[in-house]
Amino acid sequence: MNYQSAEECIRCLETLVQQRAELPASQVVVADGGSQDNSVEVLQKWMAEQEDVEWISLWPLGLNGGFGWAHNQVILRALQSESPPDFIHLLNPDTRLESGAIAALRGAFDRAPRIACVGSQLVNSQGGLQPAGFQFPNIRTELARGARVPLLARLALAPSPVIAADGAPNYVPAVSGASCMVRVAAMREIGLFDEGFFLYFEEIEWMHRMQRAGWRVAHEPASRVHHVGGASTKLSRDDSELSRSGRPFYWYQSQRRCLVRTLGSARAHLAFYLWWLGYVFIGVPRSFVSTSARSGMIKNELRDARRAWRHSSPLDQATHAPFPDDLPGSDPAWLALTAEQGS
């Protein structure tokens, strides 16, 4: 999905053009999520100037309905076409694919029939490897996240939320939605993205549903994809930047919804209270005596997290995920959730 990042998207498309011969029957759809700049015009101009790119389509959605909603609009139309695909590759506009990246993802599904999703090995702008996968959040990880003390995390047996890349294919709880391929058969069983999320954590919740239904998620290091990160959201991954500007409020709303959807309401609220205790009684005091702890503090984090949980709703417990036979075009569920919560 493109959102006000046309130049990044074009560079991504150029790498797809280079790999066209590897998967000649593939089709590419660029969904523009209601960009308020000239992204649509820039992309249309680029496509008009290229030769033999009829396999690339641009769909202006006219609404910034969020990551999951935008992808669902494309997926639903694809699956209801005359020739629905068996696999769908989700790819951020701020990515560049190395040779063989798509073919490696497709080949990974042949290892087992119950693989629902395979993620690429992401490479950062300095050439280093980004995490291969992510753990599902739980009560212990939230306590450790609030306290920001590695020793406490080990004592609480809280696994690191990120899984380091080790150069070998392996099964993981979840992978990044920046570049992953999904088996359509799994979507027919569990549904598409939950549209109760505007942005962030929607792929974690989706992959939790996959594994709860008996499917598996895998990491494929042979699929190497360079990932800039934050091209559409402009949300920095740098701690020093977050300490100055903070996160958007919808990050906290999505994080709350993910906890409720994966842990259940009671355990999710307990996880938040333990995060709060760790943050207030360990994380904040450490920030007064430790430079590293202070640099990791995020602006307005306590205020925004408490505000998000004050507006929690029973609606968070419901799945708002369409199935392949549902009609596209409905408003994203997060709009109704936001109105109901008064935020």
N, C-alpha and C positions, 0 to 999 in steps of 0.2 A: 504494500500500500504506500502510495506517495502522499505526503502532506508538506507542501511548501519546501520541497527539496528536489526540484527538477534536475538540477545539474548533477547531483549525486545519483539520481535515478538513471540518468543517461549513461553515466560511467558504468553503472551496474549492467544496463542493457547491452552495452558494448561488449562486456565479457560474456554475456549470454549469446550474442551473435557469434562470437569466436567459438563457442561450444555447440553450435547448432548441429554440426555433423554427428556429434555423439548420440543425440536423441532427436533424429529428424522429424519424428511425428509429434513432438511436443508443441504446445501452444503457450504463449505468454500473455497474461493479462495484467496491465497496470491499472489499478484502481486508484483514482485520485479522491481523497476524502475531503472534498469541499475546501480545497486550498484557496486562501484569500489573496494570493499573489498571482503571478502570471504562469504558474506551473503548467496548467493545461495547454496554454498556447505554446510554451517552450517545448513541451513534449510532442505536441502535434507537428511543430515545425521540424524537429529532429526526425521524426518518423517519415515525414514527407521528403526529406532530403536523402533518405537511405534507399538502397536497392534491396529487393527481395526480403522485406520484413513484414509481409502480409500475415505472418504467424504471430505478430505482436499486435495486441489490441489495447486501446486506451479507453477506460470507462470512467468518465467523470460522475461521481456519485451525488454531488451537489450538497452533501451533508457531512460534517465532521462527526460521524457517528461512533468513532473509536476504532481501535485495532481489530477487535473481534468482529464487530458488526460489519466493517468494511470487507474483511476477508470472507465472512459468511455470504455477503451479497454475490461475490464472485463464485464461491464454491457452489452455492445453490444453483446458480444459472448453469454452471459447468455440468453439474450432476444431472440436471434436467434437460440437457441438450440431447441431440440425436446420437452422439457418440460420447457418452460420459467416460472420464478417465478412471483408471484403477488407482492412480497415485497422484497426489497434488503436492507440489513443492512450494512452501511459503518462504518468501525471500524479502528482506528489508531493502529499501532503496539505497541505503548507505553501505552496501556490500560489494565486493569484487570477488569473482570466482576464479580459482586457479583451474587449470586444465584437468578434466576428469572429475570435477567436484560433483556434478549432477549424477553422472554415471555411477560414482561410488555410492551415493545415497541409494540409488535405485537397486544396485546390486546387493546392498546390505539386507534387504527384505528377503532375499533368497535363503538367508541363514536359518530362518524359522518362520512358520506360517502365522504365529501369533505376535509378530512384531507390528505394532501399530504406527510407530513414529521413529524416525532416525534423524539425528541432528548432526550437523557438520562440525568440524574442528574450526573454531573461530580464531582469527589471527588479528592482533591489535596493530595500531599504526606504527609501532616500533618493531614489528616483526615477531613479537612474543606471543605465546599461546594464551588465549583466554580460557576460562574454565570450561571443562567438557560437559558439565551437567550441574544439576542442583538437587539438593535434598528437599523433601517436603518439610514445611515448618512444623514444629511441635512445641509442647510446653517447655521443654528443656532448652531448645534453641532460642526461644523468645527470651527466657531469663538470661541466657548468655549474651544475647544481642544487646539487651538493655545494659548489662553490667560492663560489657566490652573488656572482659578479662579472660584471656585465653586459658589460664589455669583453671578458672571456674568452669569454663566450658568443658574441659577435660574431666574435671571432678564430677560434673553433672552428666557425664557421658553424652554430651550434646555434640553430634557430628557437625563438622563445618558445613555451612549452608551451600558452599560451592565445592564441586568435585574437580580436582586438578586434572589436567590432561596428562596422560601417561603414555601416549603413543600407541595404544592398543585398542581394538574394538571392545566395547564392554556395554553391559546393561546398566542404566542409571535410572533414578526416579523420574527426572525431567531434564529436558534440554532447552536451549534458547530458541525462541521463535524467530530469531533473526535469519536462520537458514535451517529448515527442517522439512522433511518429506513425510507425508501422512498417507496411510493406506485407507482407501475409500471404504473398504469393508468395515473398518473400525468405526468410521463416522456413521455408517448406517446402523450400527449397533448402539452407540452411545451419544450420538448427536455431534453438532459442530461446536464452535466457541460459545461460551456463555456470554450473552450480551448484557448481563448485569454489570460487567466490567466496562469502564470506558477505556482505560489504558493501564498496563502493568498487571502482572500476576495471572492474566487470563490463560496463558499456556501452562502455568503450573497447575491450575485447577483442571484444565482439560486433560492433562496427562495423568492427574490423579484419578479422574473418571476412567481413563483408559485402563489403568492398572487395577482399579477396583473391579472392572469387568473382565479381568483375566488377560488383558493385552500387555505387551511389554514395550519399553522405550529403550532405544539404543543410541550410542555415540559411535560415529564412524570417522576416525581420524584421517582416513584417506581422502575425505571430502574437505578440502581446505578452502575456507572463505575468509577473506579479509573484511573486517568489520570496523567501521569508523565509530559508530555509536552516537546516539543523540542527535542525528541529523534532522529529524522531524520535530522532536520534543525540545531540543536544545538543552536537555537536562544533562548536566555534566556528571561524569562518574568520579571526578576528582574530589577528594574529601575537603580540600581547602576551598574549592569553589562552593561546595554544598554548605560549608560552614558560614559562607557569606550570603548565599542566596536561598538556601533551603530547597525543599522539594515542593512541587505543586500539591494542593490539597487532595486531588484525586488519587495520588499515589497512596495516601493513607486510607482512603476509602476502599481502594482495590485490595490493599494489604489486609484490611479488616475482613472484607468479603471472602478473600482466599482462605483465611484462617477458619471462618465459619463454615465454608463449604468443605474444607478438608478435615477439620477436627470435630465439627458439630458445635452448636452454640455455646453450651456450658464450658467445654474444654477451651474453646476459642477465647471466651471472656477470661478464663483462668490464665491463659497464656498472656493475654494483654496485661492483667494485673501483675503477673510475675515480671513481665518486661518493665512495667512501671516501677516496681520495687527495685529491680536491678539498676534501672536508669537513675532513679532519685537517690538511692542509698549507696550505690557503688560507682556508677558511671559519672555522675556529676561531681561527687567529692574527688574522684581521681583526676578530673579535668583541672582542678585547682593546683595539683602537685605534679602532674605529668604532662609534658608537652605533647607527646604522642596521643594521649587520651584527649587532650584539649583540641588537637587538630582534627580528631575524628567526630567531634560534636557537630550536629547538623542544626542549622538555624531554625528555631521555632519547632523543633521536633516534638518536644513534650506537649506544647500547646496544641499542635495540629493533630497529634495522635489522640489526645484526650477528646478533642472536638469530634474526631471521626467516630470514636467509640461511643460518645454521648448520643450520636445520631444513628446508632446501629438499629437495625430493623429485622423483624421476623422474615421479611422478604429476602434477606440475605441467604436464608436457608433453602430457598427454592431455586431450581435450575432454570435458567432462561436461555436454553440452547435449542435452536431449531434442528430439525432432522432433514435429511436430504430431499424428502418429498414436500416439505413445507414451502410455501410461496415466498420468494424474496420480496423486499421492499417495506416490510414492517418497520416501524420506528424502533430504535434500540431500547432495550428494557431499562438501561441505566437512566434514561430520561425520566421515566415514571418513578424509579427508585429515588432519584435525586429530588423530585418534586414531593414525594411522600415524606422524605426525611427533612425537607425544608432547608436544604443547603445548596 
